[in-house]
Amino acid sequence: MKKLPVILWGLMLPAAAQAQELNTGDTAWILTSTALVLFMTIPGLSLFYAGLVRAKNVLSVLMQCFTITCLASIVWLIYGYSLAFSDGGAVNAWIGGLDKAWLAGIGRDTLSGTLPETVFVMFQLTFAIITPALIVGGFAERIKYSSMLLFSLLWLTLVYFPVCHWVWGGGWLGEAGLLDFAGGTVVHITAGVAALVAALVLKERTGFPATPMPPHNLTLTVTGAGMLWVGWFGFNAGSAVASNGDAGMAMLVTHISAAAASLTWAALEWVRHGKPSVLGIVTGMVAGLGTITPASGFVGPLGALIIGVSAGTLCFIATNMIKRTFKIDDSLDVFPVHGVGGALGTILCGVFVAESWGGAGYADGMTMGGQLGVQFMGVAAVLVWTAVATWVALKIVKMLVGLRVDEDEETEGLDINQYDEKGYNL
């Protein structure tokens, strides 16, 4: 078998990348991709989530997403990038060091592969921004602002930076051969599992599940969903870290998976409830995007179609089970969409990367069985670490500042009691 055309562990690591000439085409594409990925959080995810909550909490999720964008950016500057992508010495398999803290040694002429390292730093920062922002959906409408702020800081430090290093920064999962092109484990499993743990620790919103809590403005949600779809091209195709055929294939399969999952979810709703829904078709799209993410640079169009249909089916089932069977108030379905989708895509990548399915082909010496073993190991390791570290972070926050608003404040709405503002003055 041929080697994979995209050797992420070389292209994505400043420490490991071989000295190369600056490529202006690659640089232009990653600059564009960086803007697209940031666009996914503000305004894409912000509007998507804002429409899903009740009117009295619309500003709260907008504020949380905006705040996380600012917080993650400063933490990335101080130590996040260094922990994720620098050499950790004796502990390099698990975490990077602090030799690039405050972005020391990174200037206008410093290269990471064919890119200015400043561009690589900024591109990776956008991933560190959107991941904790996704978790907002797990505790929406009940967490205190101060608690969200402290939790996000702890979570980035305990979960995101280490896992990013494991997979993309020269750590043990990358060395083991885990295929995760754009964040099935690093972004979606971590965010999904963290949202589930947060929902369990904070417990359900007052009145859940007996009291209906429908989205207050699906127009906002669909607008945000469209922005997510467009921004995801930067997320996945940008992860080729080059302007080449791998980026083109990643963009194509991303779109195919999103469309297939969206239609699958709508069809399942149609069969089950007699009508498809707007909320269902956009949720299916997000499930398809999240599920193809780890496989996007490795599989072909046929594999993407099957992954998309699988995502629409399994994430639809998981969403109904979380809410109706287990009665867990993961408010905006982060775990069944992102957690389940990320795990599914990471595992299926081990199947559809095969050349017989139109994929890139396994690396020399690797078989489907061996690759699937690595994929399952990666999913399990990230899931367990995220669950434990998230629980620890929440317990620390609860001890220091508490976690959720009281019942009267929750009834009044977070917009008024946390920010003294209203989303609507009609």
C-alpha positions in Angstrom: 0.0 0.0 0.0 1.1 3.5 -0.6 1.8 6.0 2.1 -0.9 8.5 3.0 -0.5 11.7 0.8 -1.0 14.0 3.8 1.5 13.3 6.5 0.0 15.5 9.2 2.6 14.8 11.7 5.1 16.5 9.5 3.1 19.3 8.0 1.3 20.4 11.2 4.2 20.4 13.6 6.5 23.4 13.8 9.1 21.3 15.8 9.0 18.4 13.4 8.5 20.1 10.0 11.5 20.1 7.8 12.9 23.4 6.7 11.1 24.6 3.6 10.6 27.6 1.4 7.7 29.9 2.1 4.8 29.0 -0.2 2.5 32.0 -0.8 -0.3 29.8 -2.2 -0.4 27.7 0.9 -0.2 30.8 3.1 -3.1 32.5 1.3 -5.3 29.4 1.7 -4.6 29.0 5.4 -5.1 32.7 6.0 -8.5 32.3 4.3 -9.2 29.1 6.3 -8.4 30.7 9.5 -11.0 33.4 8.9 -13.5 30.8 8.0 -13.0 28.8 11.2 -13.2 31.9 13.4 -16.4 32.7 11.4 -17.8 29.3 12.6 -17.7 30.5 16.2 -18.6 34.1 15.8 -21.1 34.5 14.4 -22.0 30.9 13.2 -22.1 28.8 16.4 -23.2 31.8 18.4 -26.4 32.3 16.3 -27.0 28.6 16.0 -27.1 28.2 19.8 -28.9 31.5 20.4 -31.9 30.5 18.4 -32.2 27.1 20.2 -32.5 28.5 23.7 -35.5 30.4 25.2 -35.8 34.2 24.5 -34.8 35.1 28.1 -31.4 33.4 27.6 -30.5 34.4 24.0 -27.9 36.9 25.1 -26.3 34.5 27.6 -25.1 32.0 24.9 -24.0 34.9 22.6 -22.0 36.3 25.5 -20.5 32.9 26.5 -19.3 32.2 22.9 -17.9 35.7 22.6 -16.1 35.5 25.9 -14.6 32.1 25.2 -13.2 33.5 21.9 -11.4 36.2 23.8 -10.3 33.9 26.7 -9.0 31.1 24.6 -7.0 33.6 22.5 -5.1 35.0 25.4 -4.5 31.6 27.0 -3.2 30.3 23.6 -0.7 33.2 23.6 0.5 32.7 27.1 0.9 28.9 27.2 -1.6 27.1 25.2 0.2 26.9 21.9 3.4 25.9 23.6 1.8 23.1 25.5 0.1 21.8 22.4 2.8 22.1 19.8 6.3 22.5 21.4 8.7 19.8 22.5 7.9 18.6 26.0 11.2 16.9 26.6 10.9 13.8 28.8 7.1 14.1 28.8 6.7 14.9 25.1 4.4 12.0 24.5 1.8 13.6 26.9 2.3 17.3 26.8 4.4 20.0 25.2 6.8 22.3 27.1 6.9 26.0 27.8 9.7 27.0 25.4 7.1 28.7 23.2 5.2 30.4 26.0 4.2 33.9 25.0 5.1 32.8 21.5 8.7 33.1 22.2 11.0 32.8 19.1 8.1 33.3 16.7 8.6 36.2 14.3 7.7 37.4 10.9 10.2 35.1 9.2 9.7 32.0 11.3 8.4 29.1 9.2 6.2 26.1 10.1 6.5 23.9 7.0 5.6 26.2 4.1 3.7 28.7 6.2 4.8 31.6 8.4 4.5 30.1 11.9 2.3 33.1 12.9 -0.3 31.8 10.4 -0.1 28.3 11.8 -0.5 29.6 15.3 -3.6 31.6 14.4 -5.1 28.7 12.4 -4.7 26.3 15.3 -6.1 29.0 17.7 -9.4 29.0 16.0 -9.8 25.3 16.8 -9.0 26.0 20.5 -11.7 28.7 20.4 -14.6 26.6 18.9 -14.0 23.5 21.0 -14.9 25.0 24.5 -17.6 27.1 22.8 -19.3 23.9 21.7 -19.6 22.8 25.3 -21.8 25.8 26.0 -24.7 23.8 24.6 -24.4 21.2 27.4 -25.0 23.6 30.2 -27.0 26.4 28.4 -29.6 28.4 30.4 -28.4 27.5 33.9 -24.6 28.2 34.4 -23.3 31.3 36.0 -21.1 33.5 33.9 -18.2 33.4 36.3 -18.5 29.6 36.5 -18.4 29.3 32.7 -15.3 31.6 32.5 -13.3 29.6 35.1 -14.5 26.2 33.7 -13.4 27.2 30.2 -9.9 28.2 31.4 -9.5 24.9 33.4 -10.9 22.8 30.6 -8.6 24.2 28.0 -5.6 23.5 30.2 -6.6 20.1 31.4 -8.3 18.7 28.3 -7.8 20.6 25.0 -4.1 21.4 25.2 -3.0 17.8 26.2 -5.3 16.0 23.7 -4.2 18.4 20.9 -0.6 17.5 21.7 -1.4 13.8 21.8 -2.8 13.8 18.3 -1.2 16.7 16.4 1.7 17.9 18.5 4.0 14.9 18.4 2.3 13.0 21.2 1.6 9.4 21.7 -1.6 9.0 19.6 -0.1 10.7 16.6 2.9 8.5 16.9 0.7 5.4 17.2 -0.8 6.3 13.8 -4.2 7.7 14.8 -6.0 9.2 11.8 -7.7 12.5 12.8 -7.5 14.9 9.9 -9.3 17.9 11.4 -10.5 17.1 14.9 -12.8 14.1 15.5 -11.0 13.3 18.7 -9.4 16.7 19.5 -12.5 18.8 18.9 -15.7 16.8 18.7 -15.2 13.9 21.2 -13.7 16.2 23.8 -16.5 18.8 23.4 -19.2 16.2 23.3 -18.1 14.2 26.3 -17.4 17.4 28.3 -21.0 18.6 27.5 -22.4 15.3 28.7 -20.4 15.4 32.0 -21.4 19.0 32.5 -25.1 18.2 32.0 -24.9 15.4 34.5 -23.0 17.5 37.1 -25.1 20.6 36.8 -28.3 18.6 36.5 -31.3 19.5 34.4 -32.9 22.8 33.9 -35.9 23.6 36.1 -38.9 21.9 34.6 -37.0 19.4 32.4 -38.3 17.2 30.8 -42.0 17.9 31.7 -42.0 21.5 30.6 -41.6 22.1 26.9 -38.5 24.3 26.1 -38.7 24.8 22.3 -36.2 27.0 20.4 -37.3 30.6 20.5 -36.0 31.6 17.1 -35.3 29.0 14.5 -34.5 31.7 11.9 -31.4 32.5 14.0 -30.5 28.8 14.2 -30.8 28.3 10.4 -28.7 31.4 9.8 -26.0 30.1 12.1 -26.2 26.7 10.6 -25.5 28.1 7.2 -22.5 29.9 8.5 -21.2 26.7 10.1 -21.5 24.8 6.8 -19.5 27.5 5.0 -17.0 27.9 7.7 -16.4 24.1 8.0 -14.7 24.2 4.6 -11.9 26.1 6.3 -12.0 23.7 9.3 -11.5 20.6 7.2 -9.9 21.6 3.9 -7.7 24.1 5.8 -6.3 21.1 7.8 -4.4 20.0 4.8 -2.2 22.9 5.7 -1.6 23.4 2.0 -3.4 24.5 -1.1 -3.4 21.2 -2.9 -5.5 18.2 -4.0 -5.9 17.0 -0.4 -7.5 20.3 0.5 -9.8 19.9 -2.5 -10.9 16.4 -1.6 -11.4 17.4 2.0 -13.7 20.2 0.9 -15.7 17.9 -1.4 -16.2 15.0 1.1 -17.2 17.5 3.8 -20.0 18.9 1.6 -21.2 15.4 0.6 -21.3 14.1 4.2 -23.2 17.2 5.4 -25.8 16.9 2.7 -26.3 13.2 3.2 -26.6 13.4 6.9 -29.0 16.3 6.7 -31.4 14.5 4.3 -31.1 11.3 6.4 -32.1 13.0 9.6 -35.0 14.7 7.9 -36.2 11.4 6.4 -36.0 9.7 9.7 -38.1 12.4 11.3 -40.6 12.2 8.4 -41.0 8.5 9.0 -41.3 8.8 12.8 -43.3 11.9 13.2 -45.1 12.3 9.9 -43.2 15.5 9.0 -39.6 16.6 8.7 -38.5 19.6 10.7 -36.3 22.6 10.1 -34.5 21.9 13.4 -33.9 18.3 12.3 -32.5 19.1 8.9 -29.9 21.6 10.3 -29.0 19.3 13.2 -28.4 16.5 10.7 -26.1 18.8 8.8 -24.0 19.5 11.8 -23.9 15.8 12.6 -22.6 15.1 9.1 -20.0 17.8 9.3 -18.7 16.7 12.7 -18.6 13.0 11.7 -16.6 13.6 8.5 -14.1 15.9 10.2 -11.6 13.2 11.3 -11.9 11.4 7.9 -12.1 14.4 5.6 -8.5 14.3 4.3 -8.4 10.5 4.1 -11.6 9.2 2.5 -13.1 9.6 -1.0 -16.6 10.7 -2.1 -18.2 7.2 -1.7 -16.9 6.9 1.8 -18.1 10.3 2.6 -21.6 9.5 1.4 -21.7 6.4 3.7 -20.3 8.3 6.6 -22.9 11.0 6.1 -25.8 8.6 6.1 -24.4 6.8 9.1 -24.0 10.1 10.9 -27.6 11.1 10.2 -28.9 7.8 11.4 -26.8 7.2 14.5 -26.8 10.8 15.8 -30.6 10.9 15.3 -31.0 7.8 17.4 -28.5 9.1 20.1 -30.3 12.4 20.4 -33.6 10.8 21.0 -32.1 8.4 23.6 -30.3 11.0 25.6 -33.4 13.2 26.0 -36.2 10.6 26.1 -34.6 7.4 27.4 -31.9 8.7 29.8 -33.6 12.0 30.6 -30.2 13.8 30.4 -30.6 17.6 29.8 -27.7 18.1 27.3 -29.6 21.2 26.4 -28.5 21.6 22.8 -27.5 18.0 22.0 -23.8 18.4 22.0 -22.9 14.9 23.0 -25.2 13.0 20.6 -24.2 15.2 17.7 -20.6 16.0 18.3 -19.5 13.3 20.7 -21.2 10.4 19.0 -20.4 11.9 15.5 -16.8 12.5 16.3 -16.3 8.9 17.6 -18.2 7.4 14.6 -16.2 9.4 12.1 -12.9 8.5 13.7 -13.7 4.8 13.6 -15.1 4.8 10.1 -12.0 6.6 8.9 -10.2 3.4 9.6 -12.4 1.6 7.1 -12.9 4.1 4.3 -9.3 5.3 4.1 -8.8 2.0 2.1 -8.0 2.6 -1.6 -10.8 0.1 -2.5 -13.3 2.7 -1.1 -11.6 5.6 -2.9 -9.6 6.6 0.1 -6.0 7.7 0.4 -4.8 4.2 1.3 -3.1 2.8 4.5 0.4 3.7 5.4 3.0 1.1 4.6 2.7 -1.9 7.0 -0.7 -0.9 8.2 -3.8 -3.1 7.7 -7.5 -2.3 8.2 -7.5 -4.3 11.4 -4.5 -2.6 12.8 -5.8 0.9 11.8 -9.2 0.2 13.4 -7.4 -0.9 16.6 -5.6 2.4 16.7 -8.8 4.4 15.9 -10.7 2.6 18.7 -7.8 3.2 21.1 -7.8 6.9 20.3 -11.5 7.2 20.8 -11.4 5.4 24.1 -8.4 7.3 25.5 -9.7 10.7 24.6 -13.2 9.8 26.0 -11.9 8.6 29.3 -9.4 11.4 29.8 -12.0 14.1 28.9 -14.7 12.7 31.2 -12.4 12.5 34.2 -10.6 15.9 33.6 -14.0 17.6 32.9 -15.5 16.2 36.1 -12.4 17.5 38.1 -12.6 20.9 36.5 -16.3 21.2 37.3 -15.8 20.2 40.9 -13.0 22.8 41.3 -15.3 25.5 39.9 -18.2 24.4 42.2 -15.9 24.6 45.2 -14.6 28.1 44.3 -17.5 30.0 42.8 -20.5 27.6 42.5 -21.8 26.3 39.2 -25.4 27.4 38.4 -27.8 30.2 39.1 -30.5 29.7 41.7 -34.0 28.7 40.7 -35.4 32.2 40.8 -32.6 33.5 38.6 -33.1 30.7 36.2 -36.8 31.4 36.0 -36.1 35.1 35.4 -33.6 34.3 32.7 -29.8 34.6 32.5 -29.9 37.7 30.3 -31.4 39.9 33.0 -29.8 38.5 36.1 -26.3 37.9 34.7 -26.0 40.9 32.4 -28.9 43.2 33.2 -29.9 43.2 29.5 -32.5 41.8 27.2 -32.1 40.2 23.8 -35.4 41.7 22.7 -37.2 45.0 23.6 -40.5 44.7 21.8 
